[in-house]
Amino acid sequence: MLIVCNNICITILKHARLIKDGSMRLYSKLWIMITILLITTVLVSGSLVGRYEFNLAEQSMKRNLMNVANTVAQNKTVQKGLENKEAKSIQAYVDDLLRVLDDVEIITVADMNSIRYGHPNIERLGEKFVGGDQDRVVGQGESYLSIATGTMGRSVRAFVPIYSNGKQVGFVMTAHMYNSVMAKQRQMEKNFSIYFFWGILIGGFWSLFYFPGHKKEPVKLRTQ
């Protein structure tokens, strides 16, 4: 889109150079038209690119949540811990994972009654899972994503069932805080604002530099 805009501006300026001296009002209109074209192009292209980049980051975050959830669900320590109703080993495994993961802020392991056996806050162990979005993983053994509010706030969540010896014994929920997601979006919007400012500034100077009316000498018609 920027290339198309550049070509249009060059065409306008080439035609502007064929105008006789004294048509400063027309020159001003052309400059305003070019400026509006630059602003529109930067706004549209920046908005599209910004949305595309945010969607990529969001999809990457969701895939990461699901991958970590699957890893936890396949861990033998977690499977046996749920089967034997033993939380100590599960909590130790959850703590180790949270220390090395950046994009996963919450890991909760619970049994079929939604009782927690692993959680970022050890004081929450033995309590019931909060959020109300675990019904599908408990009742149907589904793996899915959702957005809900738990004890640590609103978050983007991934659910995966946990099996031991062919029987579902519980589930794991991995999550990324929703305010962290929004913070990333705000940062992208901030970056876009900076790019927009510099794009308009550079584009404005460019149009002034190449604009035929900014020169004092008259613009003469070329002889054929």
One Martini backbone bead per residue (centre of mass of N, CA, C, O) as a GRO file, in nm:
protein
  224
    1MET     BB    1   0.057   0.063  -0.021
    2LEU     BB    2   0.301   0.255  -0.002
    3ILE     BB    3   0.383   0.219  -0.298
    4VAL     BB    4   0.126   0.331  -0.423
    5CYS     BB    5   0.142   0.607  -0.290
    6ASN     BB    6   0.413   0.687  -0.410
    7ASN     BB    7   0.326   0.673  -0.709
    8ILE     BB    8   0.101   0.884  -0.690
    9CYS     BB    9   0.274   1.120  -0.592
   10ILE     BB   10   0.468   1.128  -0.833
   11THR     BB   11   0.251   1.181  -1.046
   12ILE     BB   12   0.149   1.448  -0.932
   13LEU     BB   13   0.425   1.598  -0.941
   14LYS     BB   14   0.474   1.577  -1.244
   15HIS     BB   15   0.219   1.740  -1.319
   16ALA     BB   16   0.288   1.996  -1.151
   17ARG     BB   17   0.547   2.080  -1.332
   18LEU     BB   18   0.341   2.173  -1.582
   19ILE     BB   19   0.274   2.422  -1.430
   20LYS     BB   20   0.234   2.737  -1.415
   21ASP     BB   21   0.320   3.012  -1.293
   22GLY     BB   22   0.098   3.115  -1.012
   23SER     BB   23  -0.034   2.827  -0.903
   24MET     BB   24  -0.049   2.814  -0.573
   25ARG     BB   25  -0.329   2.708  -0.511
   26LEU     BB   26  -0.287   2.437  -0.650
   27TYR     BB   27  -0.042   2.352  -0.492
   28SER     BB   28  -0.185   2.342  -0.217
   29LYS     BB   29  -0.389   2.124  -0.295
   30LEU     BB   30  -0.180   1.908  -0.362
   31TRP     BB   31  -0.045   1.896  -0.084
   32ILE     BB   32  -0.299   1.820   0.073
   33MET     BB   33  -0.359   1.559  -0.084
   34ILE     BB   34  -0.092   1.417  -0.014
   35THR     BB   35  -0.122   1.426   0.293
   36ILE     BB   36  -0.386   1.266   0.308
   37LEU     BB   37  -0.275   1.015   0.169
   38LEU     BB   38  -0.058   0.952   0.380
   39ILE     BB   39  -0.238   0.928   0.630
   40THR     BB   40  -0.425   0.707   0.523
   41THR     BB   41  -0.207   0.495   0.464
   42VAL     BB   42  -0.086   0.473   0.749
   43LEU     BB   43  -0.345   0.400   0.899
   44VAL     BB   44  -0.430   0.145   0.743
   45SER     BB   45  -0.162  -0.017   0.745
   46GLY     BB   46  -0.114  -0.001   1.052
   47SER     BB   47  -0.374  -0.140   1.142
   48LEU     BB   48  -0.332  -0.408   0.992
   49VAL     BB   49  -0.055  -0.481   1.111
   50GLY     BB   50  -0.132  -0.465   1.410
   51ARG     BB   51  -0.353  -0.684   1.402
   52TYR     BB   52  -0.175  -0.909   1.290
   53GLU     BB   53   0.035  -0.914   1.520
   54PHE     BB   54  -0.164  -0.969   1.751
   55ASN     BB   55  -0.279  -1.235   1.642
   56LEU     BB   56  -0.013  -1.386   1.644
   57ALA     BB   57   0.043  -1.357   1.949
   58GLU     BB   58  -0.221  -1.490   2.043
   59GLN     BB   59  -0.185  -1.767   1.904
   60SER     BB   60   0.086  -1.833   2.039
   61MET     BB   61  -0.020  -1.829   2.331
   62LYS     BB   62  -0.235  -2.055   2.297
   63ARG     BB   63  -0.042  -2.278   2.206
   64ASN     BB   64   0.131  -2.272   2.461
   65LEU     BB   65  -0.087  -2.345   2.662
   66MET     BB   66  -0.158  -2.621   2.532
   67ASN     BB   67   0.124  -2.750   2.543
   68VAL     BB   68   0.157  -2.739   2.851
   69ALA     BB   69  -0.096  -2.897   2.923
   70ASN     BB   70  -0.009  -3.159   2.780
   71THR     BB   71   0.249  -3.202   2.943
   72VAL     BB   72   0.113  -3.231   3.218
   73ALA     BB   73  -0.090  -3.465   3.141
   74GLN     BB   74   0.171  -3.666   3.066
   75ASN     BB   75   0.263  -3.675   3.350
   76LYS     BB   76   0.326  -3.920   3.582
   77THR     BB   77   0.316  -3.762   3.848
   78VAL     BB   78   0.035  -3.644   3.801
   79GLN     BB   79  -0.124  -3.901   3.752
   80LYS     BB   80  -0.052  -4.046   4.025
   81GLY     BB   81  -0.136  -3.819   4.216
   82LEU     BB   82  -0.440  -3.831   4.144
   83GLU     BB   83  -0.488  -4.132   4.190
   84ASN     BB   84  -0.362  -4.099   4.506
   85LYS     BB   85  -0.418  -3.821   4.636
   86GLU     BB   86  -0.135  -3.645   4.577
   87ALA     BB   87   0.001  -3.311   4.606
   88LYS     BB   88   0.309  -3.269   4.647
   89SER     BB   89   0.427  -3.357   4.364
   90ILE     BB   90   0.252  -3.169   4.193
   91GLN     BB   91   0.342  -2.897   4.318
   92ALA     BB   92   0.643  -2.926   4.248
   93TYR     BB   93   0.601  -2.934   3.941
   94VAL     BB   94   0.455  -2.661   3.910
   95ASP     BB   95   0.678  -2.483   4.030
   96ASP     BB   96   0.897  -2.555   3.820
   97LEU     BB   97   0.748  -2.450   3.570
   98LEU     BB   98   0.690  -2.148   3.660
   99ARG     BB   99   0.999  -2.070   3.674
  100VAL     BB  100   1.046  -2.121   3.335
  101LEU     BB  101   0.791  -1.965   3.256
  102ASP     BB  102   0.647  -1.680   3.079
  103ASP     BB  103   0.344  -1.739   2.931
  104VAL     BB  104   0.283  -1.889   3.212
  105GLU     BB  105   0.101  -1.808   3.521
  106ILE     BB  106  -0.095  -2.068   3.528
  107ILE     BB  107  -0.127  -2.380   3.724
  108THR     BB  108  -0.390  -2.630   3.730
  109VAL     BB  109  -0.466  -2.913   3.936
  110ALA     BB  110  -0.743  -3.149   3.905
  111ASP     BB  111  -1.002  -3.329   3.978
  112MET     BB  112  -1.327  -3.456   3.920
  113ASN     BB  113  -1.414  -3.238   4.164
  114SER     BB  114  -1.228  -2.973   4.138
  115ILE     BB  115  -0.978  -3.034   4.311
  116ARG     BB  116  -0.688  -2.910   4.420
  117TYR     BB  117  -0.319  -3.012   4.351
  118GLY     BB  118  -0.244  -2.748   4.181
  119HIS     BB  119  -0.083  -2.419   4.248
  120PRO     BB  120   0.055  -2.107   4.282
  121ASN     BB  121  -0.120  -2.123   4.550
  122ILE     BB  122  -0.087  -2.329   4.818
  123GLU     BB  123  -0.353  -2.233   4.977
  124ARG     BB  124  -0.551  -2.362   4.740
  125LEU     BB  125  -0.530  -2.632   4.829
  126GLY     BB  126  -0.836  -2.824   4.833
  127GLU     BB  127  -0.988  -2.646   4.658
  128LYS     BB  128  -1.209  -2.522   4.445
  129PHE     BB  129  -1.260  -2.456   4.136
  130VAL     BB  130  -1.249  -2.146   3.951
  131GLY     BB  131  -1.506  -2.027   3.683
  132GLY     BB  132  -1.697  -2.263   3.532
  133ASP     BB  133  -1.509  -2.387   3.267
  134GLN     BB  134  -1.477  -2.723   3.342
  135ASP     BB  135  -1.713  -2.906   3.236
  136ARG     BB  136  -1.596  -3.028   2.967
  137VAL     BB  137  -1.344  -3.173   3.089
  138VAL     BB  138  -1.510  -3.343   3.295
  139GLY     BB  139  -1.764  -3.452   3.123
  140GLN     BB  140  -1.594  -3.493   2.814
  141GLY     BB  141  -1.275  -3.461   2.774
  142GLU     BB  142  -1.188  -3.184   2.677
  143SER     BB  143  -1.009  -2.961   2.462
  144TYR     BB  144  -0.965  -2.605   2.551
  145LEU     BB  145  -1.066  -2.264   2.529
  146SER     BB  146  -1.078  -1.974   2.758
  147ILE     BB  147  -1.262  -1.709   2.940
  148ALA     BB  148  -1.194  -1.626   3.288
  149THR     BB  149  -1.266  -1.598   3.646
  150GLY     BB  150  -1.055  -1.620   3.916
  151THR     BB  151  -0.854  -1.588   4.195
  152MET     BB  152  -0.638  -1.417   3.989
  153GLY     BB  153  -0.836  -1.356   3.761
  154ARG     BB  154  -0.843  -1.276   3.445
  155SER     BB  155  -0.822  -1.536   3.180
  156VAL     BB  156  -0.647  -1.736   2.960
  157ARG     BB  157  -0.750  -2.076   2.880
  158ALA     BB  158  -0.636  -2.421   2.921
  159PHE     BB  159  -0.778  -2.748   2.860
  160VAL     BB  160  -0.685  -3.080   3.000
  161PRO     BB  161  -0.699  -3.402   3.030
  162ILE     BB  162  -0.640  -3.664   3.279
  163TYR     BB  163  -0.471  -3.976   3.257
  164SER     BB  164  -0.500  -4.318   3.413
  165ASN     BB  165  -0.525  -4.615   3.289
  166GLY     BB  166  -0.767  -4.497   3.089
  167LYS     BB  167  -0.852  -4.283   3.315
  168GLN     BB  168  -1.007  -4.017   3.431
  169VAL     BB  169  -0.860  -3.795   3.704
  170GLY     BB  170  -0.858  -3.507   3.549
  171PHE     BB  171  -0.707  -3.172   3.526
  172VAL     BB  172  -0.568  -2.900   3.327
  173MET     BB  173  -0.475  -2.550   3.385
  174THR     BB  174  -0.376  -2.293   3.168
  175ALA     BB  175  -0.252  -1.943   3.208
  176HIS     BB  176  -0.318  -1.599   3.100
  177MET     BB  177  -0.335  -1.291   3.178
  178TYR     BB  178  -0.544  -1.052   3.052
  179ASN     BB  179  -0.376  -0.795   3.121
  180SER     BB  180  -0.130  -0.891   2.956
  181VAL     BB  181  -0.266  -0.891   2.683
  182MET     BB  182  -0.349  -0.586   2.689
  183ALA     BB  183  -0.060  -0.478   2.720
  184LYS     BB  184   0.036  -0.571   2.443
  185GLN     BB  185  -0.168  -0.409   2.280
  186ARG     BB  186  -0.081  -0.128   2.384
  187GLN     BB  187   0.210  -0.147   2.280
  188MET     BB  188   0.134  -0.170   1.981
  189GLU     BB  189  -0.017   0.103   1.972
  190LYS     BB  190   0.229   0.272   2.049
  191ASN     BB  191   0.406   0.191   1.811
  192PHE     BB  192   0.213   0.296   1.596
  193SER     BB  193   0.220   0.595   1.682
  194ILE     BB  194   0.519   0.631   1.618
  195TYR     BB  195   0.509   0.549   1.319
  196PHE     BB  196   0.301   0.760   1.238
  197PHE     BB  197   0.461   1.012   1.306
  198TRP     BB  198   0.710   0.950   1.122
  199GLY     BB  199   0.554   0.911   0.857
  200ILE     BB  200   0.437   1.198   0.843
  201LEU     BB  201   0.697   1.360   0.870
  202ILE     BB  202   0.849   1.239   0.626
  203GLY     BB  203   0.623   1.282   0.416
  204GLY     BB  204   0.606   1.590   0.444
  205PHE     BB  205   0.900   1.654   0.365
  206TRP     BB  206   0.894   1.513   0.094
  207SER     BB  207   0.669   1.686  -0.036
  208LEU     BB  208   0.820   1.958   0.000
  209PHE     BB  209   1.081   1.892  -0.158
  210TYR     BB  210   0.914   1.802  -0.435
  211PHE     BB  211   0.764   2.055  -0.443
  212PRO     BB  212   0.742   2.298  -0.690
  213GLY     BB  213   0.636   2.556  -0.508
  214HIS     BB  214   0.899   2.594  -0.309
  215LYS     BB  215   1.020   2.744  -0.533
  216LYS     BB  216   1.112   3.055  -0.661
  217GLU     BB  217   1.133   2.970  -0.925
  218PRO     BB  218   1.007   2.934  -1.214
  219VAL     BB  219   0.777   2.736  -1.396
  220LYS     BB  220   0.841   2.586  -1.696
  221LEU     BB  221   0.769   2.500  -1.997
  222ARG     BB  222   0.823   2.253  -2.200
  223THR     BB  223   0.975   2.190  -2.490
  224GLN     BB  224   0.908   1.996  -2.783
   0.00000   0.00000   0.00000
